[in-house]
Amino acid sequence: MDYIITYTIYVLIISVLMGLTTWKLFKKMGYNPLFSFVPFYNYFIILKETNHPKWWAILSYLPIVGPIMMSAFHIFLMRKFGKRGFVNGLLTVLLPFIFMATVNYGKEPEIETEDEEEEGKKKETFLGSVTFAVVFATIIHAFITQPFGIPTGSMERTLLVGDFLFVNKWAYGYRMPMRPVALPFLQGTIFDTGQKGNPKDDPKSYVDAVKLPYLRLPGYDEIKRYDIVVFNYPQDSVHTAIDRKDPYVKRCVGIPGDVIEFRAGRLFVNNQPEKILGDEEQQHKFVVRSSEQLDIPRLYKLYGFLPVREGQDDKGFVYEFQGLTDEIQKEIKNVQGVESVEEDVMRKGDAALAYYKYATGSDGNYLRDENNNPIPASKIDTTNSIYPINKPWNQDWYGPLRIPKKGDVVKLDQESLPTYQWIISEYEHNKLENKNGKIYINGKETNQYTIKQNYYMMIGDNRDASLDARFFGVVPEENIVGRPMFTWMSLQGAFKDANSTYQAPFKVRWDRMFKATNTGEKNKTSYWWIAAGILILFFGWDYFAKFFKKKEDE
């Protein structure tokens, strides 16, 4: 309801501005000046008088698309009164109601003659074609499906670095745009000003002052356990708009009400081992020791994704493989020179991130144990890196944690507050205070809270190379974007891997293109024939349309 009320207010404000700045022009075209104030109908009249499809008027107030369409309609109206050319078009787009007011209240406005109008149309046909190509693509991008690239290895080998997906925005219910005035195709910023600058200072691709509340339309499906889901990163501090936060893709391992737990790096859901789908290839970090240097490029060709850090000590060569399946690590054991392969599992009770200060002797060198490892004198514990911040958990020993469900009444005290404080204050938009051992929500002291929306646990398949819900916490329903449908392009080497000393050569992975993403099946069907059919139909239709038009002209 809040969304509809806010949306209506914006429509009325724009309609009043439209009427105040164009009523005289409508009168000149032979219409009642009051029609210039009527939403949709005012643009319907402009399209009718400028010989454009009248149904375009329904696009006038759509979020994101609406501002583009309005700009085009304003340009049509200005051209009707002789204001053509680049400068006039630029003024109409950047200062629409000011520029139109100067025409409306200036000297008596005159409608173009038919000869002037025809000459102007010939010069601006190409620009109009480009504009509406952009509008059509924007409608697809904003309201139906959105392309999404995989830049990191958190979902390897299920989704590969360099896979480009199409995301279905309607499966879980379409989330209406919250920043309706925005540049098309851009997520949060127009460009990156550089690593040294503050990301908050990067130019935003949307107008933050024009905002709409969260609203999700009914979907035809619900998020199921083990679905792959695209969502906006909950703790993105750069963008306040939920739908403009960075997009992430992970596997939903816990739905509302589930209890999840990691034991020695293995996931348990509701006290049962997780279900491994046919297309899911989990990976873990393994440390490989070898008496001779390994041929990493060759291993990459054999096994694909292999982010690796390599080093050397007095015992030989050491390789930290961050993404090995159980099967691959068994095969690497048989590689010539390999002496040991051990999974790197954190100790229970250790912090997720810890920094060690090592003991030194009188000579200034590190003191070492019987295995020649440096002896830690102290450890800086940074448990604040894990969710919730007061638990002695890490990514391999995590939980048990119950995923909040809409309607849950949770107990609030100093022990439980870190689990729910971000939910209460940031996701459900309450004023939360913790003063003198007492908890206040919206100014009232309380010891409980009722959860207002569903939450989900999103974890990467590459368990030791994934920034996921173990670190940033449960994902609110309002951050859900949609469900990946299929891979439309797959490029090895498209993104540089910061976790590896070896970079894979560039190539197109043809075998992954146009295959469904979320089926759970190991061998997915290719939809190449559908893509080829669409291209043939598109270009074939264009060819035959031009052919028959030429025949008619003859």
N, C-alpha and C positions, 0 to 999 in steps of 0.2 A: 504493500500500500504506500509506504514511504517513497518508493521508487516512482510510482505513478504520479503522486502529488508533486514531487520535485521535477519530474519530467514535464508535467503540465505547466508548472510555473515558468520553466525555461521557454516552452512553446509560446506562452502568452507574452512573455517579455519580448521575444523575437518578433512576434506578430505585431505588437504595438510599435516597435521600432520600424518595422517594414511599412506599416500604415502611415506613420508620421513622416516618413522620408520619400514616399512614392504616391500618395493619394492624388496629387495633381496629375501625375503621369497616367494613372488609371482613368482619370476623368478625360484626359486628352485622347485615350484609346476608345472612349465611348462607354465606359462602365461607371457605375455608382462608386464614388471615391471610398465609401465604407468597405467595399470589397477588398481593398488593399490591406485591411486589418484582419481578414478572415483566414485562419490557418489553413494550409493546403490549397484552398480555393484561390487565394491570391497568386500562388505559383501556377496553378492550373490555367488561369487567365493568361499569364505571361507566356506559357508554353503554347497555348492556343494562338496567341497573337504573333508569335515568332515562328510558327510552323514547325514545332517540335512535338514528339510524342507526348500526349497529355498525361499518360499514365505515369510518366516520370515524377509527377507531383507527389506521389505516395512516398518517394524517397527523401522528401524535403527534410524531415525531422528525425531520420534514423541516426542513432549515434555513429560517429566517425564518418559514415557515408553522407549524412545530412549536410554538414558544413561544406563538403565538396560540391554537392548538388546545388546548395543555395548559392554558392559562389558562381557556378555556371549559369543559374537562372538570373542572377543579378546582372551578369555580363550580357545575357540575351536581352534583358530589358534596356540596358544602357546602349547596346547596339541599335535597338529599335529607335532610339532617339539620337542616333548619329555618333555616339561616343565609342568609336572603334580604335583599334591600334593598341600597341603594347603598353604604353603609359596609362591609358584609360583603363585597360584591363587590370593592370597591376593595382591601381588605386581602388578599383571596384573590389578586388579580392582582399587587399590589406585594410582598407577603410570603407567597408561597404556602405554603412548607413550615413557616414559623413559625406562620401562622394555622391551617393544618390540624392542626398538632401540638397547639395549644391546645384544639381540638375533640376530637382523638383522645385526649389524655391528661387532659382536663378531667373534669367530672362525667359520669356515664354518658350517652353520646350516644344520642339518641332519633331514630328515623326519623319523618319527617312522616306525619301521617295523610293519607288520600286527599283529604279535603275541604280540608285546608291546602295540599296540593300543587296541587290544581286552582285554588284561588284565587290562588296565587302565579304559576302559569303564565299566567293571564289578564293579569296586570300586566306580565309580562316577555316577551310574544310579540314585540313590536316590537323590543326590544333584541336578541333572538336573531336576528331576520331581518337586522338591520343587521350584526351580527357575522359572520354567514356570507356575507353579500354581500361584506364586506371580505375574508374568507378566500378566497373564490372569485377575486376580483380579484387578490389577492396571489399566488395560485398561478399565474395567467396571467402576471402581471408578473415573478415571480421565476424561473419555470421554462419559459416558452414564448416570449413576446415582450414587448418593453419599448418604451414610447413614448419618443421622443427628439426634442427641438426643435432647430432650427438658429438660433442666436442671432447668428452672425457671417457675414461674406461670404466666407469662405475657399474655399467650394465654388461660389460664383456662376459662371456662371449655370446650372450643372447642378442644384445644390440652392440654393433661394432662402432668404434670411433670412426666417424666419417659417414655413418648411415644418416640419410635424410628421410624423415617420416612425414606423413600426413596425419594430423590429429583430428579425430571426430569430436566436435564440440557439443554434439546433441545427445550422445549416448547416456551420459549421466545427468542430463538436464543442461540446457544452454544458459550460461551465465551472462546476463546483460552487461554491456560495457559500462564501466564506472567513470571513465573520463571520455565523454562523447566528442570533445573537440581534440583531435589528434591527427598527426601525420600518418598516412596509411603505411602498412608493412613494417613499421618500426616498433620495437617492443617498449623500451624505456627511455633511451637516449638517442640523439641524432648521431653523435660520434663521441669517441673517447678522447679526452683532452690530453691523455698521457698518464703514465704510472705515477709521476710525481704529484700530479694534481689530485685534489679531493674529488672522488667520483660524484659527490653531491653537487659539484659545480659544473658537471657536464650538461650541455644543453638538452633539456627534456623534449621528447617527441610529442608531448601532450600538454594541454593547459590544465594545470593542477587546480586552478581556482574554480573551474566549471566541473562539478562532480555530482555523481548520482550514487545513491546507496546500493548496497548489495541486493541483487534479486536473481534467483535462478528459476528458470522455467522447468516444468516437469519433463523428465527424461523417459526413455523407453527401457532403460536398464539401470541397475545399481552397481556400485563398486563391489566386486567380489574378491574374496581372499585370493591372492596370487595374481590378480590383474596387473598388467603394466599400465601405469598412470602418469600423465603429464600434469604438473601442478606448478603454481608459483611459489618460489622459495619463501617460506613464512617469515624468516628473520632478515630479509633484505632491508637494510637501513637506508638505502639510497632513495627508494621510491615509496611514497606513502600510499599510492594507489595500489590496491591488491592485484588488479589485473595487469599492472605494469611491472610487477616484480619479476625477477629473472625466472624463466621457465626451467624446471627440472624434470627428469624422467627417472622413475624408480619402480620397483615392484611393491605392491601393497601386500605386506605380509601379515598385517593385523587390521581387522575391521572393528568398528565400535563394539566394545564389550569383550574383545579378545584379551587374553593374557599372553604376552610374549616374553621369551627369555633366551639368552645366548649362554650356552655352556661349552667352554673351550672352543669357541668360534662356530659352534653348530646351533642352529635356531630351533627352538621348540615353541609351538603355538598351542595354547591351552593344554600344556604339559605333554603334547605329542610332537614327535619329530615332524618338521615341516614337510609338506607334499612337494616333491620335485617334479615339475612338468617336463614334458618331452623335449621342449625347445630350450629349457633352462640349463645353463652350464655354469655352475657355481665355481668360483675360484678363491684361492687363499694364498697367503704369502708363504713362500718357501725359501730357505737359505740353502744354497748349493755350494759345497766346497769341492774344489778340483785341483789336481796336481798339475794340470796344464790349462792354458787358455782355451775357452770354449769358442766355437764358431757361432756367434750369436745370429748373424744374418742367415746362416743355414738353418738354425733352429726356428727362426721366424718363418722361413718359407715352409717348414714342416708343420709348425703348430700355430701359426698366425700370431695374434696379439701376445707380445712378451715384454711388458715393461720391466726393465732390469736396471739395477744399480750394480756396478761391478767394481771390485777393489782387490787389494792384495795384502797379505800379511806374511809373517815369517813361516806360515804353514802352507802357503800356496795361494790360489785364486779363490775369491769369495764373490758369489753372485746372489743378489736378493731379487728373486722373481716375485713380483707383486700380484701376478694373475695366472696361477697354474691350477688346472683342475686336478682332481685326484688321479685321473688316468694319465695325464701328461707328465705329472711329477714322477710317476712310476716308470715311464719310458725314459725320462731324463736320467734316472738312476743307472741306466744301461749305456749311457753315452761314454765314450772312451775318456778316461781321466777323472771322471766323477767319483769322488770318494764317499760323499754323504749328501743326502737330501732330507732336510728336517723342516716340518711346518713351524712357522714362527707364531706361537700362541702366547699372548700376554699372560702373566701370572695373575691369578685371582687376587683382587685387592689392590693391584697396582693402578695408578692413575692412567687415564686415557692418554695423556701427554705428561711426560716427566723429564726433568732435566737433572742430571747427576753431577755432583761435585766430587772429584776423585781424590783419594788420600795420596799424599806424596811423602817420600822419605827425606832424610837430611841432605841427600844429593840433589833434591828437586825433582827426581823421577817418580813416576807413578808406582805405588805399591801394587803388587800383583798376587793373585791367588795361585793355587796349584795348576790351574789350567792356563796361566799366563794372562788372565783377564784383569783389567784395572779394578781395584777395590773401591767401591763408592763410599765416601765418607758421609755424604748427606744427599738427600733427594728433594728437589723442589716439586711439590705435589700440585698439579694443576687440574684438579678434578672439576673445575668450572667449565672445562671443555666438553663435558658429557651432560646429557639430560637424564634426570634433573640434577642440578649442580651439587646437591648435598648427599649424593649416593656414592659409595666407594666402588663404582662400576667402571668397566672399560668396554671396548668394542667386542672383546671375546668372552667376557663374563659380564653379562648385562641382564638386569631384571631380577625377579619377575616384575613386569609393568602391565597394569590394566589400561587398555585404551579407552579414554572417556567416550561416553555415549550420550546423545541428547536425552535429557530428562534425568540423568544421574544426579543424585544429591550426594556431594562429596564433603567429607569432614575437613575443616580447615584448622590447622594449628601450625606451630613453628616447624614441625617435621614435614607435614604434607604440603605446606604453602609453596615451596620451590617447584613442585610438580604442576601446580595449577596457576601460579601467579601470572605467567605469560598468557595463558588461556583467558583468565579473568580480565586482565587489563588491556591486552593488545588485540586478541582475537574476538572477544565478546564486548570490548569497548566500555569497560567500567573503570571508575576511579578506585584504585586499590591502594590502601595505606596499611603499613605495618609499624605501629607505634607503641613503644613500651610493652611489647609482648602481646599486644592486642591487634586484631585484624579488622579493618574497616573497609566496607564496599559501598561506594557512593555516600560516604559520610556516616554509615550505620555500622555499629559493631556487630560482628557475626562470627559464628564458628562452623558455618556450612555454606555451600553454594550449589545452585542447580545449573547444570551444564546446558547451554542453549543450542548447541549444534553438534553434529557428529565429527569425530576425529579418526585419523588413519595413521598407521605406522608404515612409512615408506623406506625400504631398504634396497641397496644396490646388490646385484648378483655377484659382483666382484667385491666380496665382503671386506677385504683389507685395503681397498683403494676407493672407498665410497664415502663422500660427505653426505650423510643421510640422517634419518630421524633419531639415531642414537646420539647425535650431536646437537641437531637443531630442534629436536622435539617433535611431538605429534603434529600432523598436518590438518588444519581445519577444513571443513567441507567447502567454505567459501573460497579457498585457494585452488580448488580442483578446476583444471582446464578441460581435460577430456581424455579420451582413450586413443592411443596410436592405432592406425588402421593398416597401413602398409608402408614398405620402404620403396620410395620412388627413385632414389639415387644412392649409390654407395661408393665412396671414394677413399681408398686407403691412402694415408699420407696427407689428407686434407687438413688435419689439425696436428700441431706439434705436441708431443707427449712430454710434459714437464717431469714425469716420473721415470723417464728412461734415458739412458746414455746412448741408446741406439734408436734412430728414426727410420721407420719403414719407408721404402720407396713408393712413389706415387703410382697408383694404378686404379682403374675402374673395376669394381667387383660386380661383374655382370650377373653372376649367379644369385645375387641378393636382391636385385632390382625387381620391383612390382610383385613382391611377395608379402602376404599378410603378416602382421606383427603379433597379434594378440590371441592366436589360436591355441597355443600350448602344444601344438604338434611339432615333432622333430623335423619332418619333411613337409615343408609348406608348399602349397600350389603356387605356381607362377601365373601372374595375370598379364603377361606380356601381350597376349593376343587382344585383350581389352584396350590397352594403351595404344597398340597399333591401329585397332579399329577406330578409336576416337580420332586419331590423327588423320587417317584416311578419309573418314567421314567429314572432318572439318575442312581439309584442303580440297577434297573431292567436291564437296558442296559449293565451296567458293569458286572452283573452276567451272562447274556446270552452270552456276548462277550467272557468271560472267558470259559464258558461251551462249545461253539462251537469251540474255539481254542483248547481246550483239546481234543475234538473229532477228530479234524483234525490231531493233533499230534499222536493220536493213530492209 
